[in-house]
Amino acid sequence: MLKITTHILIIINVLCWSSTSFAKGTYLEPEKFLEQVFNGNPPEPKKLWIKKNLKTEIKNILGHDMKVLRLRYWDDNTKRAWILEEIGRDKPITVGLITANGKILDVKVLIFRESRGWEVRYPFFTDQFKDTTLTAERNLDQKIDGISGATLSVNALTKLARLALFLDSYVDNK
């Protein structure tokens, strides 16, 4: 009986360990993301310098300072690609966002480093962001449904969507 119980506990442990290790990883290399977005021919990256007024607005959206001096983005005059990061629970989630005309065209989780909340990478979740715009209060104009057990990852992607739309508008009005 003890032998069977030990085997069952080992099997359960292996299954639990393996499911969390599958959650972490690179789902799509940033370079491959850019190739997909721009049909194999991504434009040269442009730089957006984070000056004081922009830093304040970013802090209002993210809830904390973004510790960078500049952001890179890719623009082919029809759409822009942003590769942004936000902390989920403890570690950054790298996300690719495509914007055009004040709307989100697509969202892809590129690199996920957390042990929980990985469900945000699937289209059933990311498709909710398509065609979203930013309100005057800098919130998304559509409700994003959460995922049980992935609240912090959902919040991270929602903040990044808001940030990408804000930055898109900022670049348009520069």
C-alpha positions as CSV (number, residue, x, y, z in Angstrom):
1,M,0.0,0.0,0.0
2,L,2.8,2.4,0.9
3,K,4.5,1.6,-2.5
4,I,1.3,2.5,-4.4
5,T,0.8,5.7,-2.5
6,T,4.4,6.7,-3.1
7,H,4.0,6.1,-6.8
8,I,0.8,8.1,-7.0
9,L,2.4,11.0,-5.2
10,I,5.4,10.9,-7.5
11,I,3.1,10.9,-10.6
12,I,1.1,13.8,-9.2
13,N,4.2,15.7,-8.4
14,V,5.6,15.2,-12.0
15,L,2.3,16.3,-13.5
16,C,2.1,19.4,-11.5
17,W,5.8,20.3,-12.1
18,S,5.6,19.7,-15.8
19,S,2.4,21.8,-16.2
20,T,4.1,24.8,-14.6
21,S,7.3,24.4,-16.6
22,F,5.2,24.3,-19.8
23,A,3.7,27.7,-18.9
24,K,7.0,29.5,-19.0
25,G,8.8,30.1,-22.3
26,T,9.2,31.9,-25.5
27,Y,6.1,31.4,-27.6
28,L,7.3,33.7,-30.5
29,E,10.6,35.4,-30.9
30,P,10.3,39.1,-31.2
31,E,12.1,39.1,-34.5
32,K,9.6,36.5,-35.9
33,F,6.7,38.5,-34.6
34,L,8.0,41.5,-36.6
35,E,8.4,39.4,-39.7
36,Q,4.9,38.2,-39.4
37,V,3.4,41.6,-38.8
38,F,5.3,43.2,-41.8
39,N,5.2,40.2,-44.2
40,G,8.8,39.3,-43.9
41,N,10.1,42.9,-44.3
42,P,10.0,44.8,-41.0
43,P,10.9,48.5,-41.2
44,E,13.8,49.8,-39.3
45,P,12.9,50.5,-35.7
46,K,12.0,54.1,-34.7
47,K,12.8,55.5,-31.3
48,L,10.4,57.3,-28.9
49,W,12.3,59.2,-26.3
50,I,10.6,59.1,-22.9
51,K,10.6,62.7,-21.8
52,K,9.1,64.1,-18.5
53,N,5.6,64.7,-19.8
54,L,5.4,61.3,-21.5
55,K,6.9,59.6,-18.4
56,T,4.1,61.0,-16.3
57,E,1.4,59.7,-18.7
58,I,3.0,56.3,-18.8
59,K,3.1,56.1,-15.0
60,N,-0.6,56.9,-14.9
61,I,-1.3,54.0,-17.2
62,L,1.0,51.4,-15.7
63,G,0.8,52.5,-12.1
64,H,4.6,52.7,-11.9
65,D,7.6,54.3,-13.6
66,M,8.8,52.7,-16.8
67,K,12.5,52.5,-16.3
68,V,13.6,53.2,-19.9
69,L,14.9,56.3,-21.6
70,R,13.4,55.3,-25.0
71,L,11.0,52.8,-26.6
72,R,11.5,51.2,-30.0
73,Y,8.6,50.7,-32.3
74,W,8.2,49.7,-35.9
75,D,6.1,51.7,-38.4
76,D,5.4,51.1,-42.1
77,N,2.9,54.0,-42.4
78,T,-0.1,51.6,-42.3
79,K,0.4,50.0,-38.8
80,R,2.8,50.1,-35.9
81,A,4.2,47.3,-33.9
82,W,5.1,47.7,-30.2
83,I,7.1,45.2,-28.1
84,L,6.4,46.0,-24.5
85,E,6.9,44.4,-21.2
86,E,4.9,44.5,-17.9
87,I,5.3,42.5,-14.7
88,G,2.6,39.9,-14.2
89,R,3.1,38.7,-10.6
90,D,6.8,38.6,-10.3
91,K,8.3,38.5,-13.7
92,P,7.9,40.4,-17.0
93,I,5.6,39.3,-19.7
94,T,6.8,40.4,-23.2
95,V,3.9,41.3,-25.5
96,G,3.7,42.3,-29.2
97,L,0.9,44.7,-30.0
98,I,-0.1,46.0,-33.4
99,T,-1.9,49.3,-33.6
100,A,-3.3,51.4,-36.5
101,N,-5.7,54.4,-36.6
102,G,-6.2,54.4,-32.8
103,K,-7.2,50.7,-32.7
104,I,-5.5,47.5,-31.7
105,L,-5.2,45.1,-34.6
106,D,-3.6,42.2,-32.7
107,V,-2.0,41.2,-29.5
108,K,0.6,38.3,-29.1
109,V,2.3,37.1,-25.9
110,L,5.8,36.6,-27.0
111,I,7.6,35.6,-23.8
112,F,6.0,34.4,-20.6
113,R,8.2,34.0,-17.5
114,E,5.6,33.4,-14.8
115,S,4.5,30.0,-13.5
116,R,0.8,31.0,-13.5
117,G,-1.5,33.0,-15.8
118,W,-0.1,31.6,-19.1
119,E,-3.6,31.2,-20.4
120,V,-3.4,34.9,-21.5
121,R,-1.4,33.7,-24.5
122,Y,-4.3,32.0,-26.2
123,P,-6.4,33.7,-28.9
124,F,-9.6,33.2,-26.8
125,F,-8.2,35.8,-24.6
126,T,-6.1,38.1,-26.8
127,D,-8.8,38.4,-29.5
128,Q,-10.8,40.5,-27.0
129,F,-8.4,43.3,-27.6
130,K,-9.0,43.5,-31.4
131,D,-10.5,46.8,-32.5
132,T,-10.3,48.3,-29.0
133,T,-9.7,52.0,-28.7
134,L,-8.8,54.3,-25.8
135,T,-11.4,56.5,-24.1
136,A,-10.7,60.1,-23.1
137,E,-9.9,58.7,-19.6
138,R,-7.3,56.4,-21.2
139,N,-9.2,53.2,-20.5
140,L,-10.1,50.6,-23.1
141,D,-13.5,51.1,-24.7
142,Q,-14.4,47.4,-24.4
143,K,-14.6,45.2,-21.3
144,I,-11.9,42.6,-21.2
145,D,-13.0,39.3,-19.6
146,G,-10.6,38.0,-17.0
147,I,-9.4,34.4,-16.5
148,S,-9.7,32.7,-13.2
149,G,-6.3,32.3,-11.7
150,A,-4.6,34.7,-14.2
151,T,-5.8,38.0,-12.8
152,L,-2.3,39.6,-12.6
153,S,-1.4,38.5,-16.2
154,V,-4.8,39.8,-17.5
155,N,-4.1,43.1,-15.8
156,A,-0.6,43.2,-17.3
157,L,-1.9,42.7,-20.8
158,T,-4.7,45.2,-20.3
159,K,-2.2,47.9,-19.1
160,L,0.0,47.2,-22.1
161,A,-2.9,47.5,-24.5
162,R,-3.8,50.8,-23.0
163,L,-0.1,51.9,-23.2
164,A,0.2,50.8,-26.9
165,L,-2.9,52.8,-27.8
166,F,-1.7,55.8,-25.9
167,L,1.8,55.7,-27.5
168,D,0.2,55.2,-30.9
169,S,-1.8,58.4,-30.4
170,Y,1.2,60.2,-29.1
171,V,3.3,59.3,-32.1
172,D,0.4,60.4,-34.4
173,N,0.2,63.8,-32.8
174,K,3.9,64.4,-32.5
